[in-house]
Amino acid sequence: MTLWEKMCASDLLGGKQGVIGLAVLAAVIFLVLPLGVDIFRLNLIGKYLTYAFVAVGLVLLWGHGGILSLGQGIFFGLGGYAMAMFLKLEASDPITTKIQSTPGIPDFMDWNQLTALPWFWEPFKSLPFTIFAVLTIPALFAYIIGYAMFKRRVGGVYFSIITQAVALILSILIVGQQGYTGGVNGMTDLRTMLGWDIRTDSAKYILYYANGLLLFGAIFLSKYVMSSKFGMLLLAMRDKEERVRFSGYDVSNFKIFIFCLAAMMSAVGGAMFTLQVGFMSPSFVGIVPSIEMVIFCAVGGRASLIGAVYGTLLVNYGKTVFSETYPELWLFLMGGLFIAVVMFFPNGIAGIWDKYATKYGWFKDKAVTAKKPEVSTTGVETHAVLTETLSAEAAAATESTDVAASVKKTTRKKAAISSPNIRGAEA
Amino acid sequence: MFGYSMAEIGNIVVMQGFSGLSMFTVLLLMALGLAIIFGQMGVINMAHGEFMTIGAYTTVMISKVAASYGFTDYYFIFAIIIAFGLAFAVGYLVEFAIIRHLYKRPLDTLLATWGLSLVMQQIFRSTFGAKEVSAELPEWMLGSVNPTPDIDIPINGLFVMGLAALVTFGVYMFMYKSRWGLRVRATVQNRTMAGAVGINTAKVDRVTFALGCGIAGIAGAAFTTIASTGPTTGTLYIVDSFMVVVFGGAASIVGTIASAFGIAQAQSVLQFFMTSSMGKVSTLLAIVTILMMKPEGLFASKLRK
């Protein structure tokens, strides 16, 4: 068995088609784009790719878990601000800030008559703590929100509305607390990380590649989660939550976990954003950016990790091009995109690709045949779940005809797991 | 307390309370429309704020026309009716074109209507310009009432309160005392069964949605008496009105009124004692915390799901 065959056979990568998809994406991110565009544009693409972290998290959370969070900007912002606080402290050493009335504190604090560094800023003088904070604070925040909501079985649109309200609260808070956060301008003028100037071209290349590698890390982690038993349960929860609960699983814990994971990914994206763009502001935290990130994911295909990355790149590229040349047209297009994707292409680009790839038989070789058993093994697992369900429901002595009917329906649905049909899933 | 005497605090509470009441009426009218659309139909209409903006722009336009023909004193009545009619018509079209295809996918409705709100905002911006415009208020609406020398109550506030009371009463009568309301409630409770007994559920959906939008149009007309209108006015209120509906318990009119009152008053009074942003933050935070402890809202209907 060669390495190629091994890779194609692995469940983690999703067969030959999955391997090719990842390879193409890697080639685009690591070779085609860096060679094809200048450093200014590449830096811009690097910025878009930081949103892709959020989109990948949303694929897990929304595409596979059926939980639509309209507050991913919260976590993106928390991660970004944590990194910005570290960089800002490094940029405000007593020598460069000696004209301030209190040297050694960030400039916006001085403007707002603060005379000492607030206590919660102190730990951000250390890079290890900052990285730790980027990874844990948003996840902890997500845990609190998730625990409070999912344990009480708040889901669906209520969850969306409340996460949206939290995003609003956080952005108002950041704008309002100017002395501590830099207010509406955010934290600007970030220069170095441990003495390494992040504004030079070479630093931008290095950060771009680091960002790309981290993004691939996030994709592999998501693939791992999705191909595990947990991924199966997630899909089952999306399609029939009650059934999974009756089978004895604690649905809320799974939901909390996936919400925290998505939050952590968003936070990494936020931190990389700050490093590459050199500032962080509340305009990446509030309602509008949070919901725009959902559309990146929806355009790419809400169930497809690679699709989400392409969706993010495409929408942002369109945004940059149109808002430079026809600013009025952009909102029409963006709005139209929301409506069109939802109404006509619920599976996004990935859905269209799948349709035509199967139609013209582009991957009708070993890959598909190698993939078949994968579906049937998952089918077996689903059967195990269903048998449990059946016994649980039989014990509860509910309508047996209904159960039989839904068993048939569910098995049919599971056969289509590799390309989930949204219409069917939520019907 | 905060360097004010007791009497001053009393006056502040009354006056801030009253400015809160103006906000309460707008929130209430917005939320009533949403309570019908979201509470009854389960549709998340993120473009609801833009329907309010339709009403507001309509009123502003009519006031301009009225000013040039010299009937400023009574235009407001027509403005309310036309604002309602226009928002109703647009809502009807939107339901027909978009919403009816998405009833089974509530999360997707949310995204589609958000897209719709972006498009509508841009239409407003292209048509009326990015600058905020305000209506020419009739003379009689401009003064204020002074029950005591220190207290100043604006008449326009009293007027929109009367309007809100009327609309609330109307919605109550419509939903609970009319044939139409009966059909709406029947459709909500059991769509299949309602269809089986001969109710045209598709038509009920369309009219219900349009009615909710029409009420948002009235909210827009009321809004012009207290603030100026811009293309993004609606977005400022959308989260607040969703909070009102969810907080009050989605399907309850009493709950909607109570929570609109509570939220508007809390914001208004807190904004006086803290900064404006902290007032808003603490109110929203309190609501979110309470909702996390009591997800079904304050006045949840006691239905078995």
Interface residues (C-beta under 8 A of the other chain):
Chain A: W62 G66 L68 L70 A148 M149 R152 R153 V154 G156 V157 Y158 S160 I161 I162 Q164 A165 V166 L168 I169 I172 L173 V175 G176 I287 I291 V294 I295 A298 E328 L331 F332 M334 G335 G336 L337 F338 I339 V341 V342 M343 P346 I422 R423 E426 A427
Chain B: G42 I44 I98 H101 L102 K104 R105 P106 L107 D108 T109 L110 L111 A112 W114 G115 L116 S117 L118 V119 M120 Q121 Q122 R125 S126 V239 F242 M243 V246 T275 S276 S277 M278 K280 V281 L284 L285 I287 V288 L291 M292 M293 P295
